[in-house]
Amino acid sequence: MSDIKQVQDEIIDEFTILEGDRESTIYYIMELGNRLDPFPEEARLDENLIKGCQSKVWLSTGEKDGKVIFKADSNTDITKGLISLLIRVLSDRSPKEIIDADLYFIEKIGMGNIIGSQRSNGLSSMIKQMKLYAIAYQTKLKV
């Protein structure tokens, strides 16, 4: 499996092909969201909603062999695409890898220019929640 840096570099390469075209980039982000694994209906609970997102974003976690597994869904295509990028980078990683991750790909692909301030706040909330889950798993796994 590729490490976090390799996955981020792959994402940067994919977005470079779009040459900063805003419409193509948004379409591609939405397409990525459609590739997410189906989200279980029973996980669409209020406690799985990420606070701070304008759209509804559900995030659930599990643990397998010391790795944190994320599943997510959203009620909007663009937000679903954004969380799919984060899942691609952070899911199936150790809690320490997630906590220590420097998510530089977001700036490198110009995400701030594409999604606007409201969604940028939501993206920050998604990252924060994923790192909080990793901290919880790290604590649990040490016990």
C-alpha positions, 0 to 999 in steps of 0.5 A: 500500500502506498504511504500518505505522501505517495497518495497525495502526490498521485492526487496532485498529478491527477489534478495537474492534468485538469490545468486549473480549469475550475469546471473540470475540477469540480466535475472531477471532484464530484466524480470521485465522490460517486466512487465511494463505497456505499454508506450503510443506511444505519450509519446515517445518525446524527452522531455521525454528522460532521459539525461545521459542514454546510452540507450533511456529511456522515463519517463512520469509522472502524478499526482493523489490524490497528488501522482506522477505516473511514466510510462517509457520505454526503447529501451534496456531490461536491462535498461527497467528492471532498470527503472521498479525497480525504478517505483516499489519503487517510483511511486504512492508516494507523492512528499515528499516520493520520494524526501526523499527516500533513495534508499538503495536497489540498493547497497544491491542487488549489482547492481553496480557489475552487470550493470557496470559504464555506466549503473550506471551513467544512473541509477543515471540519472533516479533517479535524473529525478524522484526526479526532477519531484517530486520536481516540483509536490511538488511545484505545489501542494503547490500553 
